[in-house]
Amino acid sequence: MTMKKTPLIGGFLAAAILIGMFFVPEAAGLTGTGIRALGIMIALIVLLVTETFPIGVSCILGIALLVIFGVSPTVGAALSGYTSHVLFFVLVSFGISQAIVKVPLSRRLLRFLIHLFGYESKRILLAIMLCAGLVSSIMSNVATTAVFITIVEGILGAYDNGADRKKSGKAFMIGLPIASMVGGIMTPAGSPINLLALDFLAQAGIQITFVQWMVIGIPIGIVGLLLSWLIISRVFCPAPLGAGRMATYLESLNIPKHFDAQERYVFILISGIFVLWVLSSWIPVLNITIVGIVGFTLLFLPGFSILTWGEFCSEVSWAAFFLIGTMMSMGNALTQSGVSDWLVGTVFPSSMAMPTPIILLVFSLIFFALLLPIPLGPVLISMLGGPLTALAISWGISPALLILALAICASCCFILPLDTVPLLTYVKGYYKMQEMPRASLPIQLSIAVCIALWVPIAIGILGLAG
């Protein structure tokens, strides 16, 4: 039996990190417990990136390491991330996404957008990215990307020439996860990172409603999607695809002319969930997660039975579930051990006498830079949310400015395909890891500029600047 070298090397490297952390001297603000917490975090990232174990297994091991090395006093403390309402929202969003896939809703929307924009390959890419972005604005990024991979593979299958298929595959397979992650900015329901940001702001006494988030997120999301399409279509220009082949593909989707009972039920249910989310801005009892759970339950209603329990369990990305749960636990451990405060004090300036847009631009660029050594969005916001809130208060500015910038940047964790979302398309083999930054880096720079220009204006309009 043979074993790939990379996972084996990753295992040895992770073990070396866990041993080596005991020889790292303490520093100002960084205690022995903090060093061990940081060592476990780095070792876990190595295991995840090198795929020494399956993602879920590495995440479970990470929880055990927190207890073994005395970072968390109890198993319950180590599992703190798994008690978050955010994790339950992630679970139900997979079910809602599966319901949309089971009926022709997403395919119907895609066909409409392709007819609207035309059959030219760049316009087809735009239709795919807009469709994925819109769906992802109210669904899990992971689930949305998983749904649209099948559709993209169908489009690529319409190419007769293998070289054209490979060339176009780069554009579509890089564009899809980026669109899903950028689209997730638009509403609080678009990403678990958004819900974590709302939790941090609530702890600071700042309540941002669903509608208020949309005021901030939709302009950045729409501009970000269009800029992403322009950059990707220029860097990885897809090969031409004849109108006849595209028409044949659309026919193969087997979309009924009219909604049947199941599709109508799902459409009404999804619309109702979104309306209740919007109403939560004025009716606090309509919590985003609770509304999602109730809507998810109605997918199993006798007489309609859009989903079965077996279908739901088979479609959940358990890797994403364990990744988010463990990373929130890690974030809590890093905060409680003082690593987060030490990192903020080391990386970020103690004061900045600059205009707010410049501050946000600088911080956004730092956030994106931190996603290289910490290539997982949930980790970044879990680590930095609390200390950045305190930093903003000490500066006399609204914590909403820094936390929203952090959330948007953490949601756009795609400079390399290491996050769960871009990893879904990377494993399809259409592009190499080093090719992605050719498009993802300028996209992140563009989003940093959007944050710097729009977030201060939106915060002022919403009266959240004080």
Sequence and secondary structure as in RCSB ss.txt:
>XXXX:A:sequence
MTMKKTPLIGGFLAAAILIGMFFVPEAAGLTGTGIRALGIMIALIVLLVTETFPIGVSCILGIALLVIFGVSPTV
GAALSGYTSHVLFFVLVSFGISQAIVKVPLSRRLLRFLIHLFGYESKRILLAIMLCAGLVSSIMSNVATTAVFIT
IVEGILGAYDNGADRKKSGKAFMIGLPIASMVGGIMTPAGSPINLLALDFLAQAGIQITFVQWMVIGIPIGIVGL
LLSWLIISRVFCPAPLGAGRMATYLESLNIPKHFDAQERYVFILISGIFVLWVLSSWIPVLNITIVGIVGFTLLF
LPGFSILTWGEFCSEVSWAAFFLIGTMMSMGNALTQSGVSDWLVGTVFPSSMAMPTPIILLVFSLIFFALLLPIP
LGPVLISMLGGPLTALAISWGISPALLILALAICASCCFILPLDTVPLLTYVKGYYKMQEMPRASLPIQLSIAVC
IALWVPIAIGILGLAG
>XXXX:A:secstr
    HHHHHHHHHHHHHHHHGGGS  BTTB HHHHHHHHHHHHHHHHHHHTSS HHHHHHHHHHHHHHTTSSSSH
HHHTGGGGSHHHHHHHHHHHHHHHHHHSTHHHHHHHHHHHHH SSHHHHHHHHHHHHHHHHTTS HHHHHHHHHH
HHHHHHTT SSHHHHHHHHHHHHHHHHHHHHHHTTSSGGG HHHHHHHHHHHHTT    HHHHHHHHHHHHHHHH
HHHHHHHHHHT      HHHHHHHHHHT   SS  HHHHHHHHHHHHHHHHHHHTTT TTS HHHHHHHHHHHTT
 TTT    HHHHHHHS HHHHHHHHHHHHHHHHHHHTTHHHHHHHHHS S   S HHHHHHHHHHHHHHHTTTS 
 HHHHHHHHHHHHHHHHHHHTS HHHHHHHHHHHHHT  SSTTSHHHHHHHTTTSS GGGTHHHHHHHHHHHHHH
HHHHHHHHHHHTT   
